[in-house]
């Protein structure tokens, strides 16, 4: 009998945390994706601007 009780309890415990987990994980992923998109947008804007102090390579010699 103890063998039957353990799997039932283990199955119940393994499914209980998963019921609330997907919403939390989805929200975390959406927040991370939003932050990544903001970072990439800022990087793109930075790369589109010319450097503040541009010197041609011939001046360095």
C-alpha distance matrix in Angstrom:
0.0 3.8 5.3 5.3 6.5 8.9 10.8 11.2 12.7 14.6 16.0 17.1 18.7 20.5 22.1 23.1 25.9 27.2 28.2 31.0 31.7 33.8 36.4 36.8 37.1 39.5 41.6 41.7 42.7 45.4 46.8 46.9 48.6 51.1 51.9 52.3 54.6 56.7 57.0 58.0 60.5 62.1 62.2 63.9 66.4 67.2 67.8 70.1 72.4 75.0 74.8 76.7 78.9 79.4 81.6 82.5 81.7 85.5 86.0 83.7 85.9
3.8 0.0 3.8 5.4 5.1 6.3 9.1 10.2 10.7 12.3 14.5 15.6 16.5 18.3 20.4 21.3 23.7 25.3 26.6 29.1 29.6 31.9 34.6 34.7 34.9 37.5 39.5 39.4 40.5 43.3 44.5 44.5 46.4 48.9 49.5 49.9 52.3 54.3 54.5 55.6 58.2 59.6 59.7 61.6 64.0 64.6 65.3 67.7 69.9 72.5 72.1 73.9 76.0 76.7 78.8 79.7 79.0 82.7 83.2 80.8 83.0
5.3 3.8 0.0 3.8 5.6 5.5 7.0 9.1 10.4 11.1 12.8 14.8 15.8 16.9 19.1 20.6 22.8 23.9 25.6 28.3 28.5 30.5 33.4 33.6 33.4 36.0 38.3 38.1 38.9 41.8 43.1 42.9 44.6 47.3 48.0 48.1 50.6 52.7 52.8 53.8 56.4 57.9 57.9 59.6 62.2 62.8 63.3 65.7 68.1 70.6 70.3 72.2 74.3 74.8 76.9 77.7 76.8 80.6 81.2 78.8 80.9
5.3 5.4 3.8 0.0 3.8 5.6 5.9 6.6 8.9 10.3 11.1 12.8 14.6 15.9 17.3 18.9 21.6 22.5 23.6 26.6 27.1 29.0 31.8 32.4 32.4 34.6 37.0 37.2 38.0 40.6 42.2 42.2 43.8 46.4 47.3 47.5 49.8 52.0 52.3 53.2 55.7 57.4 57.5 59.1 61.6 62.5 63.0 65.2 67.6 70.3 70.2 72.1 74.4 74.8 77.1 77.9 77.2 81.0 81.6 79.3 81.6
6.5 5.1 5.6 3.8 0.0 3.8 5.7 5.3 6.2 8.6 10.1 10.8 12.3 14.3 15.8 16.7 19.4 20.8 21.9 24.6 25.3 27.5 30.0 30.4 30.8 33.2 35.2 35.4 36.6 39.2 40.5 40.7 42.5 44.9 45.7 46.2 48.5 50.5 50.9 52.0 54.4 55.9 56.3 58.0 60.4 61.2 61.9 64.2 66.4 69.1 69.0 70.7 73.0 73.7 76.0 77.0 76.4 80.2 80.6 78.4 80.7
8.9 6.3 5.5 5.6 3.8 0.0 3.8 5.5 5.2 6.0 8.5 9.9 10.5 12.0 14.3 15.4 17.6 19.0 20.6 23.2 23.4 25.7 28.4 28.5 28.6 31.2 33.3 33.1 34.2 37.0 38.2 38.2 40.1 42.6 43.2 43.6 46.0 48.0 48.2 49.4 51.9 53.3 53.5 55.3 57.7 58.4 59.1 61.4 63.7 66.3 66.0 67.8 70.0 70.6 72.8 73.8 73.1 76.9 77.4 75.0 77.3
10.8 9.1 7.0 5.9 5.7 3.8 0.0 3.8 5.4 4.9 5.9 8.4 9.7 10.3 12.2 14.1 16.3 17.1 18.8 21.6 21.7 23.6 26.5 26.9 26.7 29.1 31.5 31.5 32.2 35.0 36.5 36.4 38.0 40.7 41.5 41.7 44.0 46.2 46.5 47.4 49.9 51.5 51.7 53.3 55.8 56.6 57.1 59.4 61.8 64.4 64.3 66.3 68.5 68.9 71.2 72.0 71.4 75.2 75.7 73.5 75.8
11.2 10.2 9.1 6.6 5.3 5.5 3.8 0.0 3.8 5.5 5.2 6.2 8.6 10.0 10.9 12.3 15.3 16.1 17.1 20.1 20.8 22.7 25.3 26.0 26.2 28.4 30.6 31.0 32.0 34.5 36.0 36.3 37.9 40.3 41.3 41.8 43.9 46.0 46.6 47.6 49.9 51.6 52.0 53.5 55.9 56.9 57.6 59.7 62.0 64.8 64.9 66.7 69.1 69.7 72.1 73.0 72.5 76.3 76.9 74.8 77.2
12.7 10.7 10.4 8.9 6.2 5.2 5.4 3.8 0.0 3.8 5.5 5.1 6.1 8.6 10.1 10.6 13.2 14.9 16.0 18.5 19.2 21.6 24.0 24.3 24.8 27.3 29.2 29.3 30.7 33.2 34.4 34.8 36.6 38.9 39.7 40.4 42.6 44.5 45.0 46.3 48.6 50.0 50.5 52.3 54.5 55.4 56.3 58.4 60.6 63.4 63.3 65.0 67.4 68.1 70.5 71.6 71.2 75.0 75.3 73.2 75.7
14.6 12.3 11.1 10.3 8.6 6.0 4.9 5.5 3.8 0.0 3.8 5.4 5.1 6.0 8.7 10.0 11.8 13.1 15.0 17.5 17.5 19.7 22.5 22.6 22.6 25.2 27.3 27.2 28.2 31.0 32.3 32.3 34.1 36.6 37.3 37.7 40.1 42.1 42.4 43.5 46.0 47.4 47.7 49.5 51.9 52.6 53.4 55.6 57.9 60.6 60.4 62.2 64.5 65.1 67.4 68.4 67.9 71.7 72.1 69.9 72.4
16.0 14.5 12.8 11.1 10.1 8.5 5.9 5.2 5.5 3.8 0.0 3.8 5.5 5.2 6.4 8.7 11.0 11.4 12.9 15.9 16.1 17.9 20.7 21.4 21.3 23.5 25.9 26.1 26.9 29.5 31.1 31.3 32.8 35.3 36.3 36.7 38.8 41.0 41.5 42.4 44.8 46.5 46.8 48.3 50.8 51.8 52.4 54.5 56.9 59.7 59.8 61.7 64.1 64.6 67.0 67.9 67.5 71.3 71.8 69.8 72.2
17.1 15.6 14.8 12.8 10.8 9.9 8.4 6.2 5.1 5.4 3.8 0.0 3.8 5.5 5.4 6.2 9.3 10.4 11.1 13.9 14.9 17.0 19.3 20.0 20.6 22.8 24.7 25.3 26.5 28.8 30.3 30.9 32.5 34.7 35.8 36.5 38.5 40.5 41.3 42.4 44.5 46.2 46.8 48.4 50.6 51.6 52.6 54.6 56.8 59.7 59.8 61.5 64.1 64.8 67.3 68.4 68.2 72.0 72.4 70.4 73.0
18.7 16.5 15.8 14.6 12.3 10.5 9.7 8.6 6.1 5.1 5.5 3.8 0.0 3.8 5.6 5.3 7.2 9.2 10.7 12.8 13.3 15.9 18.3 18.2 18.8 21.5 23.2 23.3 24.7 27.3 28.3 28.8 30.7 32.9 33.7 34.5 36.7 38.5 39.1 40.4 42.7 44.1 44.7 46.4 48.6 49.4 50.5 52.6 54.7 57.6 57.5 59.1 61.6 62.4 64.9 66.0 65.8 69.6 69.8 67.8 70.4
20.5 18.3 16.9 15.9 14.3 12.0 10.3 10.0 8.6 6.0 5.2 5.5 3.8 0.0 3.8 5.7 6.5 7.2 9.7 12.0 11.6 13.7 16.6 16.7 16.6 19.2 21.3 21.3 22.3 25.0 26.4 26.5 28.2 30.7 31.5 32.0 34.2 36.2 36.7 37.8 40.2 41.7 42.1 43.8 46.1 47.0 47.8 50.0 52.2 55.0 55.0 56.8 59.2 59.8 62.3 63.3 62.9 66.8 67.2 65.1 67.7
22.1 20.4 19.1 17.3 15.8 14.3 12.2 10.9 10.1 8.7 6.4 5.4 5.6 3.8 0.0 3.8 5.7 5.3 6.7 9.7 10.1 11.7 14.4 15.3 15.5 17.5 19.8 20.4 21.3 23.6 25.3 25.8 27.2 29.5 30.7 31.4 33.3 35.3 36.2 37.2 39.3 41.0 41.7 43.1 45.3 46.5 47.4 49.3 51.6 54.6 54.8 56.6 59.2 59.8 62.4 63.4 63.3 67.1 67.5 65.7 68.3
23.1 21.3 20.6 18.9 16.7 15.4 14.1 12.3 10.6 10.0 8.7 6.2 5.3 5.7 3.8 0.0 3.9 5.5 5.7 7.9 9.2 11.7 13.6 14.1 15.2 17.4 19.0 19.7 21.3 23.3 24.6 25.5 27.3 29.1 30.3 31.3 33.3 35.0 36.0 37.3 39.2 40.8 41.7 43.3 45.2 46.4 47.5 49.4 51.6 54.6 54.7 56.3 59.0 59.8 62.5 63.8 63.8 67.6 67.8 66.0 68.8
25.9 23.7 22.8 21.6 19.4 17.6 16.3 15.3 13.2 11.8 11.0 9.3 7.2 6.5 5.7 3.9 0.0 3.8 5.5 6.1 6.3 9.4 11.4 11.1 12.0 14.7 16.1 16.3 18.1 20.4 21.3 22.1 24.1 26.0 26.9 28.0 30.1 31.7 32.5 34.0 36.0 37.4 38.2 40.0 41.9 42.9 44.1 46.1 48.2 51.2 51.2 52.7 55.4 56.2 58.9 60.2 60.2 64.0 64.2 62.3 65.1
27.2 25.3 23.9 22.5 20.8 19.0 17.1 16.1 14.9 13.1 11.4 10.4 9.2 7.2 5.3 5.5 3.8 0.0 3.8 5.5 4.9 6.7 9.5 10.1 10.3 12.4 14.5 15.1 16.2 18.4 20.0 20.7 22.2 24.3 25.5 26.3 28.2 30.1 31.1 32.2 34.2 35.9 36.7 38.1 40.2 41.5 42.4 44.3 46.6 49.6 49.8 51.6 54.2 54.9 57.6 58.7 58.7 62.6 62.9 61.2 63.9
28.2 26.6 25.6 23.6 21.9 20.6 18.8 17.1 16.0 15.0 12.9 11.1 10.7 9.7 6.7 5.7 5.5 3.8 0.0 3.8 5.7 7.0 8.5 10.1 11.3 12.6 14.4 15.8 17.1 18.6 20.3 21.6 22.9 24.6 26.2 27.4 28.9 30.7 32.1 33.2 34.8 36.7 37.8 39.1 41.0 42.4 43.6 45.2 47.4 50.6 51.0 52.7 55.5 56.2 59.1 60.3 60.5 64.4 64.6 63.1 65.9
31.0 29.1 28.3 26.6 24.6 23.2 21.6 20.1 18.5 17.5 15.9 13.9 12.8 12.0 9.7 7.9 6.1 5.5 3.8 0.0 3.8 6.0 6.2 6.9 9.1 10.6 11.5 13.0 14.9 16.3 17.4 19.0 20.7 22.0 23.5 24.9 26.5 28.0 29.4 30.9 32.4 34.0 35.3 36.8 38.4 39.8 41.2 42.8 44.9 48.1 48.4 49.9 52.8 53.7 56.6 58.0 58.4 62.2 62.3 60.7 63.7
31.7 29.6 28.5 27.1 25.3 23.4 21.7 20.8 19.2 17.5 16.1 14.9 13.3 11.6 10.1 9.2 6.3 4.9 5.7 3.8 0.0 3.8 5.6 5.2 6.0 8.5 9.9 10.5 12.1 14.2 15.4 16.3 18.1 19.9 21.1 22.2 24.1 25.7 26.8 28.2 30.0 31.6 32.6 34.1 36.0 37.3 38.5 40.3 42.4 45.5 45.7 47.3 50.1 50.9 53.7 55.0 55.2 59.0 59.2 57.6 60.4
33.8 31.9 30.5 29.0 27.5 25.7 23.6 22.7 21.6 19.7 17.9 17.0 15.9 13.7 11.7 11.7 9.4 6.7 7.0 6.0 3.8 0.0 3.8 5.4 5.1 5.9 8.4 9.7 10.3 12.0 14.1 15.1 16.1 18.0 19.7 20.6 22.0 24.0 25.4 26.3 28.0 30.0 31.0 32.1 34.2 35.7 36.7 38.3 40.6 43.8 44.3 46.1 48.9 49.5 52.4 53.5 53.8 57.6 57.9 56.4 59.3
36.4 34.6 33.4 31.8 30.0 28.4 26.5 25.3 24.0 22.5 20.7 19.3 18.3 16.6 14.4 13.6 11.4 9.5 8.5 6.2 5.6 3.8 0.0 3.8 5.5 5.1 6.1 8.6 9.9 10.5 12.3 14.2 15.2 16.4 18.4 19.8 20.9 22.5 24.3 25.5 26.8 28.6 30.1 31.2 32.9 34.6 35.9 37.2 39.4 42.7 43.3 44.9 47.9 48.7 51.7 53.0 53.6 57.4 57.5 56.2 59.2
36.8 34.7 33.6 32.4 30.4 28.5 26.9 26.0 24.3 22.6 21.4 20.0 18.2 16.7 15.3 14.1 11.1 10.1 10.1 6.9 5.2 5.4 3.8 0.0 3.8 5.5 5.1 6.2 8.6 9.9 10.6 12.3 14.2 15.4 16.6 18.2 19.9 21.2 22.6 24.2 25.7 27.2 28.5 30.1 31.7 33.0 34.5 36.2 38.1 41.3 41.6 43.0 45.9 46.9 49.9 51.4 51.8 55.6 55.6 54.1 57.2
37.1 34.9 33.4 32.4 30.8 28.6 26.7 26.2 24.8 22.6 21.3 20.6 18.8 16.6 15.5 15.2 12.0 10.3 11.3 9.1 6.0 5.1 5.5 3.8 0.0 3.8 5.4 5.0 6.1 8.6 9.8 10.4 12.1 14.1 15.3 16.2 18.1 19.9 20.9 22.2 24.0 25.7 26.6 28.1 30.1 31.3 32.5 34.3 36.4 39.5 39.8 41.4 44.2 45.0 47.8 49.1 49.4 53.2 53.4 51.8 54.8
39.5 37.5 36.0 34.6 33.2 31.2 29.1 28.4 27.3 25.2 23.5 22.8 21.5 19.2 17.5 17.4 14.7 12.4 12.6 10.6 8.5 5.9 5.1 5.5 3.8 0.0 3.8 5.4 5.1 6.2 8.6 9.8 10.4 12.2 14.2 15.1 16.3 18.3 19.8 20.7 22.2 24.3 25.4 26.5 28.4 30.0 31.1 32.6 34.9 38.1 38.8 40.5 43.5 44.1 47.0 48.2 48.7 52.5 52.8 51.5 54.5
41.6 39.5 38.3 37.0 35.2 33.3 31.5 30.6 29.2 27.3 25.9 24.7 23.2 21.3 19.8 19.0 16.1 14.5 14.4 11.5 9.9 8.4 6.1 5.1 5.4 3.8 0.0 3.8 5.4 5.1 6.2 8.6 9.8 10.6 12.4 14.1 15.3 16.6 18.4 19.9 21.0 22.7 24.3 25.6 27.0 28.6 30.2 31.5 33.5 36.9 37.4 38.9 42.0 42.8 45.9 47.4 48.1 51.8 51.8 50.6 53.8
41.7 39.4 38.1 37.2 35.4 33.1 31.5 31.0 29.3 27.2 26.1 25.3 23.3 21.3 20.4 19.7 16.3 15.1 15.8 13.0 10.5 9.7 8.6 6.2 5.0 5.4 3.8 0.0 3.8 5.4 5.1 6.1 8.5 9.9 10.6 12.2 14.1 15.4 16.5 18.2 19.9 21.2 22.4 24.1 25.7 26.9 28.4 30.2 32.1 35.2 35.5 36.9 39.8 40.7 43.7 45.2 45.7 49.5 49.4 48.0 51.1
42.7 40.5 38.9 38.0 36.6 34.2 32.2 32.0 30.7 28.2 26.9 26.5 24.7 22.3 21.3 21.3 18.1 16.2 17.1 14.9 12.1 10.3 9.9 8.6 6.1 5.1 5.4 3.8 0.0 3.8 5.4 5.0 6.0 8.5 9.8 10.3 12.0 14.1 15.1 16.1 18.0 19.8 20.7 22.0 24.1 25.4 26.5 28.2 30.4 33.6 34.0 35.8 38.6 39.2 42.1 43.3 43.8 47.6 47.8 46.5 49.4
45.4 43.3 41.8 40.6 39.2 37.0 35.0 34.5 33.2 31.0 29.5 28.8 27.3 25.0 23.6 23.3 20.4 18.4 18.6 16.3 14.2 12.0 10.5 9.9 8.6 6.2 5.1 5.4 3.8 0.0 3.8 5.5 5.1 6.1 8.6 9.8 10.4 12.2 14.2 15.1 16.3 18.3 19.8 20.8 22.4 24.2 25.5 26.8 29.0 32.3 33.1 34.7 37.8 38.5 41.6 42.9 43.6 47.3 47.5 46.4 49.5
46.8 44.5 43.1 42.2 40.5 38.2 36.5 36.0 34.4 32.3 31.1 30.3 28.3 26.4 25.3 24.6 21.3 20.0 20.3 17.4 15.4 14.1 12.3 10.6 9.8 8.6 6.2 5.1 5.4 3.8 0.0 3.8 5.5 5.1 6.2 8.6 9.9 10.6 12.3 14.2 15.3 16.6 18.3 19.9 21.1 22.6 24.3 25.8 27.6 30.9 31.3 32.7 35.8 36.8 39.9 41.5 42.3 46.0 45.9 44.7 48.0
46.9 44.5 42.9 42.2 40.7 38.2 36.4 36.3 34.8 32.3 31.3 30.9 28.8 26.5 25.8 25.5 22.1 20.7 21.6 19.0 16.3 15.1 14.2 12.3 10.4 9.8 8.6 6.1 5.0 5.5 3.8 0.0 3.8 5.4 5.1 6.1 8.5 9.8 10.5 12.1 14.1 15.3 16.3 18.1 19.9 20.9 22.3 24.2 26.1 29.2 29.4 31.0 33.9 34.7 37.7 39.1 39.6 43.4 43.4 42.1 45.2
48.6 46.4 44.6 43.8 42.5 40.1 38.0 37.9 36.6 34.1 32.8 32.5 30.7 28.2 27.2 27.3 24.1 22.2 22.9 20.7 18.1 16.1 15.2 14.2 12.1 10.4 9.8 8.5 6.0 5.1 5.5 3.8 0.0 3.8 5.4 5.0 6.0 8.5 9.7 10.3 12.0 14.1 15.0 16.1 18.1 19.7 20.7 22.2 24.6 27.7 28.4 30.3 33.2 33.7 36.7 37.9 38.6 42.3 42.6 41.5 44.5
51.1 48.9 47.3 46.4 44.9 42.6 40.7 40.3 38.9 36.6 35.3 34.7 32.9 30.7 29.5 29.1 26.0 24.3 24.6 22.0 19.9 18.0 16.4 15.4 14.1 12.2 10.6 9.9 8.5 6.1 5.1 5.4 3.8 0.0 3.8 5.4 5.1 6.2 8.6 9.9 10.5 12.3 14.2 15.2 16.5 18.3 19.9 21.1 23.1 26.5 27.3 28.8 32.0 32.7 36.0 37.4 38.4 42.1 42.1 41.2 44.5
51.9 49.5 48.0 47.3 45.7 43.2 41.5 41.3 39.7 37.3 36.3 35.8 33.7 31.5 30.7 30.3 26.9 25.5 26.2 23.5 21.1 19.7 18.4 16.6 15.3 14.2 12.4 10.6 9.8 8.6 6.2 5.1 5.4 3.8 0.0 3.8 5.4 5.1 6.2 8.6 9.8 10.6 12.3 14.2 15.4 16.5 18.3 20.0 21.6 24.8 25.1 26.5 29.6 30.6 33.7 35.4 36.2 39.9 39.7 38.7 42.0
52.3 49.9 48.1 47.5 46.2 43.6 41.7 41.8 40.4 37.7 36.7 36.5 34.5 32.0 31.4 31.3 28.0 26.3 27.4 24.9 22.2 20.6 19.8 18.2 16.2 15.1 14.1 12.2 10.3 9.8 8.6 6.1 5.0 5.4 3.8 0.0 3.8 5.4 5.1 6.1 8.5 9.9 10.4 12.1 14.1 15.2 16.3 18.2 20.3 23.3 23.7 25.6 28.4 29.0 32.0 33.3 33.9 37.7 37.8 36.7 39.8
54.6 52.3 50.6 49.8 48.5 46.0 44.0 43.9 42.6 40.1 38.8 38.5 36.7 34.2 33.3 33.3 30.1 28.2 28.9 26.5 24.1 22.0 20.9 19.9 18.1 16.3 15.3 14.1 12.0 10.4 9.9 8.5 6.0 5.1 5.4 3.8 0.0 3.8 5.4 5.1 6.0 8.6 9.7 10.4 12.2 14.1 15.1 16.4 18.7 22.0 23.0 24.9 28.0 28.4 31.5 32.8 33.8 37.4 37.6 36.8 40.0
56.7 54.3 52.7 52.0 50.5 48.0 46.2 46.0 44.5 42.1 41.0 40.5 38.5 36.2 35.3 35.0 31.7 30.1 30.7 28.0 25.7 24.0 22.5 21.2 19.9 18.3 16.6 15.4 14.1 12.2 10.6 9.8 8.5 6.2 5.1 5.4 3.8 0.0 3.8 5.5 5.1 6.2 8.6 9.8 10.6 12.3 14.2 15.4 17.0 20.5 21.2 22.7 26.0 26.8 30.1 31.7 33.0 36.6 36.4 35.7 39.0
57.0 54.5 52.8 52.3 50.9 48.2 46.5 46.6 45.0 42.4 41.5 41.3 39.1 36.7 36.2 36.0 32.5 31.1 32.1 29.4 26.8 25.4 24.3 22.6 20.9 19.8 18.4 16.5 15.1 14.2 12.3 10.5 9.7 8.6 6.2 5.1 5.4 3.8 0.0 3.8 5.4 5.1 6.1 8.6 9.9 10.5 12.2 14.3 15.8 18.8 19.1 20.7 23.7 24.4 27.6 29.2 30.1 33.8 33.6 32.7 36.0
58.0 55.6 53.8 53.2 52.0 49.4 47.4 47.6 46.3 43.5 42.4 42.4 40.4 37.8 37.2 37.3 34.0 32.2 33.2 30.9 28.2 26.3 25.5 24.2 22.2 20.7 19.9 18.2 16.1 15.1 14.2 12.1 10.3 9.9 8.6 6.1 5.1 5.5 3.8 0.0 3.8 5.4 5.0 6.0 8.5 9.7 10.4 12.2 14.5 17.5 18.3 20.5 23.3 23.5 26.6 27.8 28.7 32.4 32.6 31.8 35.0
60.5 58.2 56.4 55.7 54.4 51.9 49.9 49.9 48.6 46.0 44.8 44.5 42.7 40.2 39.3 39.2 36.0 34.2 34.8 32.4 30.0 28.0 26.8 25.7 24.0 22.2 21.0 19.9 18.0 16.3 15.3 14.1 12.0 10.5 9.8 8.5 6.0 5.1 5.4 3.8 0.0 3.8 5.4 5.1 6.2 8.6 9.9 10.6 12.8 16.2 17.6 19.5 22.7 23.0 26.4 27.7 29.1 32.6 32.6 32.3 35.6
62.1 59.6 57.9 57.4 55.9 53.3 51.5 51.6 50.0 47.4 46.5 46.2 44.1 41.7 41.0 40.8 37.4 35.9 36.7 34.0 31.6 30.0 28.6 27.2 25.7 24.3 22.7 21.2 19.8 18.3 16.6 15.3 14.1 12.3 10.6 9.9 8.6 6.2 5.1 5.4 3.8 0.0 3.8 5.4 5.0 6.1 8.6 9.9 11.0 14.3 15.1 16.6 19.8 20.6 24.0 25.8 27.2 30.7 30.4 29.9 33.4
62.2 59.7 57.9 57.5 56.3 53.5 51.7 52.0 50.5 47.7 46.8 46.8 44.7 42.1 41.7 41.7 38.2 36.7 37.8 35.3 32.6 31.0 30.1 28.5 26.6 25.4 24.3 22.4 20.7 19.8 18.3 16.3 15.0 14.2 12.3 10.4 9.7 8.6 6.1 5.0 5.4 3.8 0.0 3.8 5.4 5.0 6.1 8.6 10.2 12.9 13.4 15.6 18.4 18.7 21.9 23.3 24.4 28.0 27.9 27.3 30.6
63.9 61.6 59.6 59.1 58.0 55.3 53.3 53.5 52.3 49.5 48.3 48.4 46.4 43.8 43.1 43.3 40.0 38.1 39.1 36.8 34.1 32.1 31.2 30.1 28.1 26.5 25.6 24.1 22.0 20.8 19.9 18.1 16.1 15.2 14.2 12.1 10.4 9.8 8.6 6.0 5.1 5.4 3.8 0.0 3.8 5.4 5.1 6.2 8.9 12.0 13.5 16.0 18.9 18.6 21.8 22.9 24.3 27.7 28.0 27.7 30.9
66.4 64.0 62.2 61.6 60.4 57.7 55.8 55.9 54.5 51.9 50.8 50.6 48.6 46.1 45.3 45.2 41.9 40.2 41.0 38.4 36.0 34.2 32.9 31.7 30.1 28.4 27.0 25.7 24.1 22.4 21.1 19.9 18.1 16.5 15.4 14.1 12.2 10.6 9.9 8.5 6.2 5.0 5.4 3.8 0.0 3.8 5.5 5.2 6.6 10.3 12.0 13.9 17.2 17.4 20.9 22.4 24.3 27.6 27.4 27.5 30.9
67.2 64.6 62.8 62.5 61.2 58.4 56.6 56.9 55.4 52.6 51.8 51.6 49.4 47.0 46.5 46.4 42.9 41.5 42.4 39.8 37.3 35.7 34.6 33.0 31.3 30.0 28.6 26.9 25.4 24.2 22.6 20.9 19.7 18.3 16.5 15.2 14.1 12.3 10.5 9.7 8.6 6.1 5.0 5.4 3.8 0.0 3.8 5.5 5.5 8.4 9.0 11.0 14.1 14.6 18.0 19.7 21.5 24.8 24.5 24.2 27.7
67.8 65.3 63.3 63.0 61.9 59.1 57.1 57.6 56.3 53.4 52.4 52.6 50.5 47.8 47.4 47.5 44.1 42.4 43.6 41.2 38.5 36.7 35.9 34.5 32.5 31.1 30.2 28.4 26.5 25.5 24.3 22.3 20.7 19.9 18.3 16.3 15.1 14.2 12.2 10.4 9.9 8.6 6.1 5.1 5.5 3.8 0.0 3.8 5.5 7.5 8.7 11.7 14.1 13.6 16.8 17.8 19.3 22.7 22.9 22.7 26.0
70.1 67.7 65.7 65.2 64.2 61.4 59.4 59.7 58.4 55.6 54.5 54.6 52.6 50.0 49.3 49.4 46.1 44.3 45.2 42.8 40.3 38.3 37.2 36.2 34.3 32.6 31.5 30.2 28.2 26.8 25.8 24.2 22.2 21.1 20.0 18.2 16.4 15.4 14.3 12.2 10.6 9.9 8.6 6.2 5.2 5.5 3.8 0.0 3.8 6.6 9.3 12.0 14.7 14.0 17.3 18.2 20.3 23.4 23.6 24.0 27.2
72.4 69.9 68.1 67.6 66.4 63.7 61.8 62.0 60.6 57.9 56.9 56.8 54.7 52.2 51.6 51.6 48.2 46.6 47.4 44.9 42.4 40.6 39.4 38.1 36.4 34.9 33.5 32.1 30.4 29.0 27.6 26.1 24.6 23.1 21.6 20.3 18.7 17.0 15.8 14.5 12.8 11.0 10.2 8.9 6.6 5.5 5.5 3.8 0.0 3.8 6.4 8.5 11.5 11.4 15.0 16.5 19.0 21.9 21.6 22.2 25.6
75.0 72.5 70.6 70.3 69.1 66.3 64.4 64.8 63.4 60.6 59.7 59.7 57.6 55.0 54.6 54.6 51.2 49.6 50.6 48.1 45.5 43.8 42.7 41.3 39.5 38.1 36.9 35.2 33.6 32.3 30.9 29.2 27.7 26.5 24.8 23.3 22.0 20.5 18.8 17.5 16.2 14.3 12.9 12.0 10.3 8.4 7.5 6.6 3.8 0.0 3.8 6.4 8.6 7.8 11.3 12.8 15.5 18.2 17.8 18.6 22.0
74.8 72.1 70.3 70.2 69.0 66.0 64.3 64.9 63.3 60.4 59.8 59.8 57.5 55.0 54.8 54.7 51.2 49.8 51.0 48.4 45.7 44.3 43.3 41.6 39.8 38.8 37.4 35.5 34.0 33.1 31.3 29.4 28.4 27.3 25.1 23.7 23.0 21.2 19.1 18.3 17.6 15.1 13.4 13.5 12.0 9.0 8.7 9.3 6.4 3.8 0.0 3.8 5.5 5.6 9.2 11.5 13.8 16.7 15.8 16.1 19.7
76.7 73.9 72.2 72.1 70.7 67.8 66.3 66.7 65.0 62.2 61.7 61.5 59.1 56.8 56.6 56.3 52.7 51.6 52.7 49.9 47.3 46.1 44.9 43.0 41.4 40.5 38.9 36.9 35.8 34.7 32.7 31.0 30.3 28.8 26.5 25.6 24.9 22.7 20.7 20.5 19.5 16.6 15.6 16.0 13.9 11.0 11.7 12.0 8.5 6.4 3.8 0.0 3.8 6.2 9.7 12.8 15.4 17.8 16.1 16.6 20.3
78.9 76.0 74.3 74.4 73.0 70.0 68.5 69.1 67.4 64.5 64.1 64.1 61.6 59.2 59.2 59.0 55.4 54.2 55.5 52.8 50.1 48.9 47.9 45.9 44.2 43.5 42.0 39.8 38.6 37.8 35.8 33.9 33.2 32.0 29.6 28.4 28.0 26.0 23.7 23.3 22.7 19.8 18.4 18.9 17.2 14.1 14.1 14.7 11.5 8.6 5.5 3.8 0.0 3.8 6.4 9.9 12.4 14.6 12.5 13.0 16.8
79.4 76.7 74.8 74.8 73.7 70.6 68.9 69.7 68.1 65.1 64.6 64.8 62.4 59.8 59.8 59.8 56.2 54.9 56.2 53.7 50.9 49.5 48.7 46.9 45.0 44.1 42.8 40.7 39.2 38.5 36.8 34.7 33.7 32.7 30.6 29.0 28.4 26.8 24.4 23.5 23.0 20.6 18.7 18.6 17.4 14.6 13.6 14.0 11.4 7.8 5.6 6.2 3.8 0.0 3.8 6.6 9.4 11.8 10.5 11.4 14.9
81.6 78.8 76.9 77.1 76.0 72.8 71.2 72.1 70.5 67.4 67.0 67.3 64.9 62.3 62.4 62.5 58.9 57.6 59.1 56.6 53.7 52.4 51.7 49.9 47.8 47.0 45.9 43.7 42.1 41.6 39.9 37.7 36.7 36.0 33.7 32.0 31.5 30.1 27.6 26.6 26.4 24.0 21.9 21.8 20.9 18.0 16.8 17.3 15.0 11.3 9.2 9.7 6.4 3.8 0.0 3.8 6.4 8.2 6.7 7.8 11.2
82.5 79.7 77.7 77.9 77.0 73.8 72.0 73.0 71.6 68.4 67.9 68.4 66.0 63.3 63.4 63.8 60.2 58.7 60.3 58.0 55.0 53.5 53.0 51.4 49.1 48.2 47.4 45.2 43.3 42.9 41.5 39.1 37.9 37.4 35.4 33.3 32.8 31.7 29.2 27.8 27.7 25.8 23.3 22.9 22.4 19.7 17.8 18.2 16.5 12.8 11.5 12.8 9.9 6.6 3.8 0.0 3.8 5.4 5.7 7.4 9.9
81.7 79.0 76.8 77.2 76.4 73.1 71.4 72.5 71.2 67.9 67.5 68.2 65.8 62.9 63.3 63.8 60.2 58.7 60.5 58.4 55.2 53.8 53.6 51.8 49.4 48.7 48.1 45.7 43.8 43.6 42.3 39.6 38.6 38.4 36.2 33.9 33.8 33.0 30.1 28.7 29.1 27.2 24.4 24.3 24.3 21.5 19.3 20.3 19.0 15.5 13.8 15.4 12.4 9.4 6.4 3.8 0.0 3.8 5.5 5.5 7.3
85.5 82.7 80.6 81.0 80.2 76.9 75.2 76.3 75.0 71.7 71.3 72.0 69.6 66.8 67.1 67.6 64.0 62.6 64.4 62.2 59.0 57.6 57.4 55.6 53.2 52.5 51.8 49.5 47.6 47.3 46.0 43.4 42.3 42.1 39.9 37.7 37.4 36.6 33.8 32.4 32.6 30.7 28.0 27.7 27.6 24.8 22.7 23.4 21.9 18.2 16.7 17.8 14.6 11.8 8.2 5.4 3.8 0.0 3.8 5.5 5.8
86.0 83.2 81.2 81.6 80.6 77.4 75.7 76.9 75.3 72.1 71.8 72.4 69.8 67.2 67.5 67.8 64.2 62.9 64.6 62.3 59.2 57.9 57.5 55.6 53.4 52.8 51.8 49.4 47.8 47.5 45.9 43.4 42.6 42.1 39.7 37.8 37.6 36.4 33.6 32.6 32.6 30.4 27.9 28.0 27.4 24.5 22.9 23.6 21.6 17.8 15.8 16.1 12.5 10.5 6.7 5.7 5.5 3.8 0.0 3.8 5.6
83.7 80.8 78.8 79.3 78.4 75.0 73.5 74.8 73.2 69.9 69.8 70.4 67.8 65.1 65.7 66.0 62.3 61.2 63.1 60.7 57.6 56.4 56.2 54.1 51.8 51.5 50.6 48.0 46.5 46.4 44.7 42.1 41.5 41.2 38.7 36.7 36.8 35.7 32.7 31.8 32.3 29.9 27.3 27.7 27.5 24.2 22.7 24.0 22.2 18.6 16.1 16.6 13.0 11.4 7.8 7.4 5.5 5.5 3.8 0.0 3.8
85.9 83.0 80.9 81.6 80.7 77.3 75.8 77.2 75.7 72.4 72.2 73.0 70.4 67.7 68.3 68.8 65.1 63.9 65.9 63.7 60.4 59.3 59.2 57.2 54.8 54.5 53.8 51.1 49.4 49.5 48.0 45.2 44.5 44.5 42.0 39.8 40.0 39.0 36.0 35.0 35.6 33.4 30.6 30.9 30.9 27.7 26.0 27.2 25.6 22.0 19.7 20.3 16.8 14.9 11.2 9.9 7.3 5.8 5.6 3.8 0.0
